[in-house]
Amino acid sequence: YSRATSKDMTIPELTRWAKLKGVGLLGTGDFTHPGWFQELKNYLKQVSDYTYEYNGVKFILTTEVSNIFYRNGKNYRVHNIIFMPDFETAEKFNSMLSNFGDLVSDGRSMVSLDCINLVELVYSITDKALVVPAHAWTPHFSVFGSLSGFDSIEDCFGKYYKYIYSIETGLSSDPKMNWRLSKLDRITLISNSDAHSPQNIAREANVFEIVDNCEDIYTEIVSIIKNKDRKKFLYTIEFFPEEGKYHYDGHRNCKVCCSPKETKKYKYLCPVCGKKLTIGVLNRVDQLADRDESVIPESAIPYKNVIPLIEIIADALGSGKGTQKTLNEYLYIVTQVATEFDVLLYLTEDELKKKINPRIVEGVLKVRNGEVDIFPGYDGEYGKISIRWVNKNIVESETEPSGQLQLF
């Protein structure tokens, strides 16, 4: 129900792709939309007080709200993720939120509500909820956004800042960039896929250690995030931030991409047309940082960079990401060898080589070692990434099935 979102974003499809990726827990997204809310109720089975399930994959109730408001004569636009424990509290939230905007026109509800009042509203319903600023650094719609955000969480949420335990780093920043702000040391950094299609599930993810017999995963997850529990929050899985579409500064229409240093040289104006450059995430972090890149806070949760497997395959085979050749190889691997995360992160080189094209194995190992070149994303354009191959010649797959594979 959200704009620019695949029609395949259904609970059955999300579940199927979660299994291929190796994901055991998903946020529902968009529970504020009446149509999606009804689908969630139709598909999800409640397996504990605050945890739901469909076909072996666990779900918790989440949504993203676009807060658009004026404060002291200035316009702010901030996206926030809301966690709610169950359908009853989510329904109460939806009813109250509908007083501030139209919840039907878009899956991600747009409301005329100050972030301060949003937190107040959420916690008036239940203390089991969680409010997390979404993609915290993107220029247009985030808490630290260069175009419509604030300089601190305290400025944005006022007296309720103490109820903000976490931020979502977004695709264009990684934990290391956020560690440069000492005020974020108390904050738990989470990374979500922000998927607009099932195939993009888990392009970023959070890895928690939760016992198999845990009866209430929702409460456990919220507790881990609130307490920044490093024993149970093992690491996040991250895009290379340069690949995100707002990492560098620039002007897309003129194809101008600038580092923060170059932007200063150009006096924040496009050198081609003279219009203002869109200030990206790296520059914005530089503006707000109070320490350098070498600092690793004691409370820091580790992270691992990945490139989606389908992108590695496409680069290895010299085929497009959306071609049947690439898809066939991908489906062979994730259905016959191991889940995507097992391939990207956990299987040894020997295990990978037993059943996977050696060139794809080379790509996986090089990504693990950070042996990649990236042209940074800017002003809404994703970055372009390439692997540093030993030999640029394409090796035909010895494992690729003949004909076309069907996913289901």
N, C-alpha and C positions, 0 to 999 in steps of 0.2 A: 504493500500500500504506500510505500515511500517513493518519491520521485527518483528516477534514474536507478531503479531496482528491478532485477530480473523477475519475470513471472514465475520462475522456478523456486523462488524463496518461500517454500512451503515447509511445514514440519516434516513430512516424509522425506523430502529432498535434502533438507538440512541434516537430518539424521543419517541418511545414506552417505553423504559427503563427510560428515564428522567421523564415521567409521573408517572410511578410506584414509582420512588424514591421521587417525589415531587420537581423536578427541573424545573425552568421556563426559564433558560438561559444557553446555551451551547456555548463553543468555538468550532469552526469547526475542528481545528487541521489540519496540513499538507496541507495548501492551496498551498504550493510550488510545490506539485506533479501534473503534467499535468492531469493525469487520475482522481485524486480526485478533482482537481479544476473544471474539466468539470462536475463531478457529483454534486458538490456544485451549479454550475450554473443551472443544470437541475432541482434540487429539491427545492432550496431555493427561496422564494418569497421575494422581497424587500418591506418592510412595512414602511420604512422611509429612509432618505438619507443614513444612515449607519447601519441599523438594518434589519435583515432578519428573516424569519419564515418558519417553516414547521409544519403543522398539530397542531398548537397551541403552539408550543415551539419556543422561540426566539433563534436566533443564531447571533454571531458576528464572524468575520473572524480572525482566529488565526493560527499560525504555530509554529513549533519548528525547529530551525536551529542548526546544530552541527558545531561550529567553531573550526577548527583544524589548528594551525598556530605556527610558530616559532617567538620568540622575544628575542633578545639578546642571541641567541644560545640555548634557552630552548624551548621545545615543550609544548604547552598548548592545552587543549581540553575543551571547554566550550559550554554548550547548552544554547540557548536563545530562549525565546518565543517572537514572534512578533505579535502585534495587528495591523491590517490594517482596515481602515474605510469602504472600498467598493471594488468591483471586479476590478474596473479600476486601483486603486492604487496598489492593490495586484498583478495585472498583470504586472504593471511596475516594481514592486519589483522583481517578478519572472524573468523577462527578464534580469534585471541587475545582479541578483544573479547568474544566469546561467553562467556568465563569470568566476565564481570562483569554479564551481563544477558541478557534474552531478545531476540534479534534478529528474531524472527518476528512478534511481536504487533503491531508498528507499524513503518512504514517508517523513521521517525526513531527510531533505537534509543535506549532508556533504559538507562543502565548505572550501577551503583554504583561509580564510579571517580573519584577526585580528578583535577582538571585537571592537576596536576603529573604524576601517573602516566600520564594520557592522552598528554601530550607525550612522556614517556619511552618509552611503548609505541610510538608512531608512529615516532619516530626510531630505535628499535631495529630497525625493519624496513627503512627506507630514508631516506637523507638528501635524497632528491628529493621528499619529502612536504612538505606545508604545513598548519599548524594556524592557523585564523582564528576568533577569537571571533565568534559570530553575533549579528546585531541587538543590538549591544553595550549598548544602553541600556534595553531593554524591562524593565518592573518585575519580572516573574516569573522569567524564564529567561535571564539574561545576565550578562556579566562585571561590568558596572557597575550592574546592576539594583537598584532601591531596596528591593526586598523580599528578594532572595536572592543578591545579588552582592557585589563587593568595591569598595574605593575606588581600586584601582590594578591595572594588569596585573601589577606585581611581587608584590603581595599574593596574587593569584590563582594565578600560575604559578611562584612561588618562583624557585629557581635557573634554571629553564628560561624565564624571561621573555624572555631574549635570543633565543629561538627563535620568539617571536611578532613577526612583521614587519608584521602587518596586522590591522585589525578591520573588520567589516562595520557600517556606520553604522545600518542599519535604516531603516524607512519613517518613523519619528517623529523622526529627527534628520537633519541635513544636515552637510556638511563645515564650514560656518561655525560651527556650534555646537561641533563637536569641536575646532576651532582654539583654543578658549578654554582648553584644557588643554595647557600647555607640554610635559608628559610625552608627549603624543601626536605631537610634532613629528617624531619618528623613524619613526612608524607610517604605513604606507600605508593610506589610507581607501578601502575598496571598497564598491560599492553593487550589491546583487543584488535580483532581483525577488521572491524568496521566493514563487514562484507556486504556488498550489494548484489552478490550472486553466490550460490552454494560453493562454487569452485574456489572462491576466495576465503572460505572459512579457514581460520588458523594461519593466515599469512603473518599475523602476530598472535601471541597466546601467552597464558600464564600457567606455570607448572606448580601445582600444589601437591603435597604429600598428605593424602587422606586415607585413613584405614578403610579396608573393604567393607566392614560392617557398620560404617558410620551411618546412623539413622537420619541425621539432619544435616545434609551437605550445605544447605543455604546458610544456616547459623554458623557452621564451621568456617565457611568462606568469608563471611562478614567479619567474624572474629579475627581471622588471620589478617585480613586487610586492616581492620581497625587497630590491631596491636602490632602491626608490622612484624609478624612472627616469622623470623628467618629460618626457624627449624622446619616449618611447614610450607613456607613460600620459597620454593627451591630456586627458581629463576624465571625470567621472562624470555620469550622467543621474539626476536625483533627483525623487522626489515633492516637492511642497511639504510640509515636515515637519509643518505644522499639520494636514494631511490624514491623517496617521498616527493609529492608534487609541490611542496612549499619549502624545500630545504634551503635553497639559495634565493637571492633576490632576483627580480627581473621584470621584463615586460613581454608577455607571451606574443602579443600581436606583432611586435617587431623582432621576435626571436632573440631577445637580449637576455642573457643570463649572467649574473654578477655575483662575485664573492662579496662579503661585507666590506672588505677593503676597497674593492673596485667601486662599490656603491658610494662610499664616501668621496672617492675621487670624482665621481659623476655628480656629486651633490644631490644624491637621491633622485635624480631625473634620468629618464631614458636618453641615452646618447643619440638615438636615432630620431625620435619624435618630440622629445622634451617633456613628455608627460611623467607623472610621478611613477617611480618604480614600486612594485609590490614588495614590501619588506618581508623576507622569509624567516623561517624558524631559527636558523643559525645566527642571523643578525640580531634577532630579538633576544635570543639567549645571551649573546654578547652584551647587549644593552643592560640586561638585568643581573648578570652574573656578578658575584663578589669574590670569586676565587678561580684559579686557572684549571685547565683540563687534567692536571696530574693528580688532583685530589680524589680519593675514594673514601667516602664517609664510612665510619665504623658500622653504621646501620644499613649499608647498601646491600640490596638484593642483587645477585649476579644476573647476567643476561647472556644470551647466545644469538648471534646474527645468522639468519638463514636467507636463502633465495628460494622461492617456491619451486618444488621439484619440476613442475611442468615447464618453467622457464629454463632450468638447467638442461632439460631434455631438448627443448627447442634450440638452444645454443649449441648443444653437442651435435645434433643431427643437421643443423643448418636449415631447419624448417620453422615455419611460423608457429607461434604459441597456440593458435586456434586451428591448426591443420589436423586432418585425420591421422597423419603419420605420427605427429607428436602425441595426440590423444591415445592412439593405440599403444604406444610405448608406455605412456603413463599408466593406463589401465592395466596393462600386463604387470607392471611392477607392483602397483598397490593392491591388486587382487591375487597375484600369484607369488609374490616375494614377501612383502611386508608393508605396513602402513607408511604413509609419507614421512611422518616424524621419525619412525624407526630408521628409514633410509637416510634421512637428512642428518640425524643426530647420533644414533646409537649403534647401528651395525658396524662391525669392524670391516677393514678393507678386504680381508679374505672372504668374509661373509657376503659382502656386496659383489665381489668378482665372480662368485659361484653362479649367479643367475642373471646378472645385469651387464649390458653392453659396457665394455671397459672404458669407452670414452665418457659415458654418463657417470661411471664410477669416478673417473678422474675429475669430472666437474664437481661432484658431490664433495670429494676430498679437498679440492681447491677452495670451495666455498667455506668449508669448515676452517681452513687455514687463513681465510681472508685474502686469498690470491685472486682478487677481482679488480677491474677498473670500472669506475662509475662516472658518468656525466651527470651532475646533480640536477634534480628536479627543481622547477621554479614556476611561480605564477600560475599554478594549476596544471603544469606539465610534469608527468612522472619522469624521474631520472632514468637513464639508460645504463644498463649494467652489462659487462662482458667478462667472461672468465679468461684468465691468462693460460691458454692451452699450451701444452708442450709442443704439439704439432697441430697446425691449423687445418690439416686435411681431415675431412669427415670420414669416420669409420662406420660402415653400415652395421646395423644391429644384427647380432647373431640370435637374439632372443625375440625379435619382433614377430608377432603372429601374422600369418597371411590373412588377407581380407580385412574387414572392419569389425572391431570389437564394439559391442553394445554395452553400455554401462549397466543397465538393469532390464 
